[in-house]
Amino acid sequence: MMSKDLNGRRVVVTGAGSGIGFALARHAAQAGAQVAIVDILMDKAKAAAAEIGALGADARGFGCDVTQPAEVDRLKDAIMLELGGADIFFNNAGVGVGGRVDEISPEDWAWTFAVNVTGIANCVRVFTPVLRAAAAEGREAWFVNTGSEHSLGIPTIGANNAYTASKHAVLGLSDVMRSDLSADGIKVAVLCPGLVSTRLYDAGTSRPEAFGGAFSLPSEHRAQFIEVMKTGQDPALTAAICFEGLERGDFIIIADPDVRSFAEARINEIQRALDVIDERFRGVEQ
Ligand SMILES: NC(=O)c1ccc[n+]([C@@H]2O[C@H](COP(=O)([O-])OP(=O)(O)OC[C@H]3O[C@@H](n4cnc5c(N)ncnc54)[C@H](O)[C@@H]3O)[C@@H](O)[C@H]2O)c1
């Protein structure tokens, strides 16, 4: 059970230059943790660390693109040097692009999965030994993956091509991590926020060259997206709900009651399919 007091904990958050990642890092820092703020944009990571550091916390910024295994290896070296290890690792970096499923480009499919799914796998490969060492010292070790409402069904706002598919994959990956890493004493949770008021609409500004390079949304589309995001949850509340879930030791942490309707629709769909197959096999010799 994780205590509210995070004194002495070493917390790493990817994609923490803004939004939910920044709020998770600030929450942890205010609870006494030493925090490593990781972002593909080094300047953003450093600025976020300075802002959290100004609250009297120990916060350091690191540049790392989680899609690049070699950069994640270098991040581990830097974290070991500066923090001496890690106890709680938030796989939070995530991106998404708009458009219909049949219109999204091959580069955007690759980019979305590279950040949202393989980015987690890259960090798990490199940081599992670090967390395993922490657990062996009797410290509480966690990987916390930021999934989404899109991990649990199709939100009322609609499905969103590769993003929805990738966030379903985050749930599956989290499950695999839970079963494989429990023997190492590492706990796993998946955070499923609803709509949160962040700068996700500017995700394209950090798209690496390998996936087509940086882009901004057309101004009208961006303005609409900004209006929608304004209606989202305050990221500070999302972070607080996440830490409440970790205190309880939850695997799935849902951060918004609106998720119920479409998560239940998916549960009911599976239930109906189970009833159909039960009926199909009723009385039939297996
Ligand atoms: N905002 C929402 O409504 C919402 C809802 C559910 C889940 N999420 C998820 O929350 C997470 C955080 O998103 P956010 O909404 O705070 O958006 P955000 O754009 O404000 O923050 C994401 C951060 O990730 C960084 N980043 C992008 N690519 C990266 C990479 N390859 N390596 C390292 N850092 C990278 C960006 O520079 C940015 O600072 C994402 O996984 C997102 O899918 C967001």
Ligand as a Chemical Component Dictionary entry (heavy atoms), coordinates in Angstrom:
data_LIG
# 
_chem_comp.id                   LIG 
_chem_comp.type                 NON-POLYMER 
_chem_comp.pdbx_formal_charge   0 
_chem_comp.three_letter_code    LIG 
# 
loop_
_chem_comp_atom.comp_id 
_chem_comp_atom.atom_id 
_chem_comp_atom.alt_atom_id 
_chem_comp_atom.type_symbol 
_chem_comp_atom.charge 
_chem_comp_atom.model_Cartn_x 
_chem_comp_atom.model_Cartn_y 
_chem_comp_atom.model_Cartn_z 
_chem_comp_atom.pdbx_ordinal 
LIG N1  N1  N 0  -5.785 15.133 -22.209 1  
LIG C1  C1  C 0  -6.668 14.143 -22.213 2  
LIG O1  O1  O 0  -7.874 14.349 -22.380 3  
LIG C2  C2  C 0  -6.187 12.741 -21.987 4  
LIG C3  C3  C 0  -7.151 11.774 -21.674 5  
LIG C4  C4  C 0  -6.741 10.470 -21.451 6  
LIG C5  C5  C 0  -5.404 10.161 -21.546 7  
LIG N2  N2  N 1  -4.484 11.120 -21.868 8  
LIG C6  C6  C 0  -3.084 10.708 -21.941 9  
LIG O2  O2  O 0  -2.343 11.428 -20.989 10 
LIG C7  C7  C 0  -0.960 11.434 -21.364 11 
LIG C8  C8  C 0  -0.413 12.843 -21.257 12 
LIG O3  O3  O 0  -1.057 13.648 -22.242 13 
LIG P1  P1  P 0  -1.556 15.129 -21.962 14 
LIG O4  O4  O 0  -2.994 15.157 -22.266 15 
LIG O5  O5  O -1 -1.045 15.592 -20.651 16 
LIG O6  O6  O 0  -0.863 15.899 -23.191 17 
LIG P2  P2  P 0  0.304  16.993 -23.287 18 
LIG O7  O7  O 0  0.512  17.143 -24.760 19 
LIG O8  O8  O 0  -0.049 18.192 -22.496 20 
LIG O9  O9  O 0  1.573  16.283 -22.626 21 
LIG C9  C9  C 0  2.261  15.234 -23.269 22 
LIG C10 C10 C 0  3.755  15.486 -23.160 23 
LIG O10 O10 O 0  4.437  14.351 -23.748 24 
LIG C11 C11 C 0  5.588  14.836 -24.439 25 
LIG N3  N3  N 0  5.983  13.856 -25.462 26 
LIG C12 C12 C 0  5.451  13.657 -26.688 27 
LIG N4  N4  N 0  6.126  12.708 -27.345 28 
LIG C13 C13 C 0  7.102  12.270 -26.506 29 
LIG C14 C14 C 0  8.135  11.302 -26.625 30 
LIG N5  N5  N 0  8.295  10.588 -27.782 31 
LIG N6  N6  N 0  8.968  11.094 -25.581 32 
LIG C15 C15 C 0  8.830  11.826 -24.442 33 
LIG N7  N7  N 0  7.888  12.780 -24.280 34 
LIG C16 C16 C 0  7.022  12.998 -25.306 35 
LIG C17 C17 C 0  5.105  16.153 -25.050 36 
LIG O11 O11 O 0  6.204  16.999 -25.388 37 
LIG C18 C18 C 0  4.230  16.715 -23.933 38 
LIG O12 O12 O 0  4.978  17.563 -23.066 39 
LIG C19 C19 C 0  -0.918 10.840 -22.766 40 
LIG O13 O13 O 0  -0.547 9.477  -22.694 41 
LIG C20 C20 C 0  -2.345 10.981 -23.235 42 
LIG O14 O14 O 0  -2.670 10.063 -24.246 43 
LIG C21 C21 C 0  -4.856 12.405 -22.087 44 
# 
loop_
_chem_comp_bond.comp_id 
_chem_comp_bond.atom_id_1 
_chem_comp_bond.atom_id_2 
_chem_comp_bond.value_order 
_chem_comp_bond.pdbx_ordinal 
LIG N1  C1  SING 1  
LIG C1  O1  DOUB 2  
LIG C1  C2  SING 3  
LIG C2  C3  SING 4  
LIG C2  C21 DOUB 5  
LIG C3  C4  DOUB 6  
LIG C4  C5  SING 7  
LIG C5  N2  DOUB 8  
LIG N2  C6  SING 9  
LIG N2  C21 SING 10 
LIG C6  O2  SING 11 
LIG C6  C20 SING 12 
LIG O2  C7  SING 13 
LIG C7  C8  SING 14 
LIG C7  C19 SING 15 
LIG C8  O3  SING 16 
LIG O3  P1  SING 17 
LIG P1  O4  DOUB 18 
LIG P1  O5  SING 19 
LIG P1  O6  SING 20 
LIG O6  P2  SING 21 
LIG P2  O7  DOUB 22 
LIG P2  O8  SING 23 
LIG P2  O9  SING 24 
LIG O9  C9  SING 25 
LIG C9  C10 SING 26 
LIG C10 O10 SING 27 
LIG C10 C18 SING 28 
LIG O10 C11 SING 29 
LIG C11 N3  SING 30 
LIG C11 C17 SING 31 
LIG N3  C12 SING 32 
LIG N3  C16 SING 33 
LIG C12 N4  DOUB 34 
LIG N4  C13 SING 35 
LIG C13 C14 SING 36 
LIG C13 C16 DOUB 37 
LIG C14 N5  SING 38 
LIG C14 N6  DOUB 39 
LIG N6  C15 SING 40 
LIG C15 N7  DOUB 41 
LIG N7  C16 SING 42 
LIG C17 O11 SING 43 
LIG C17 C18 SING 44 
LIG C18 O12 SING 45 
LIG C19 O13 SING 46 
LIG C19 C20 SING 47 
LIG C20 O14 SING 48 
# 
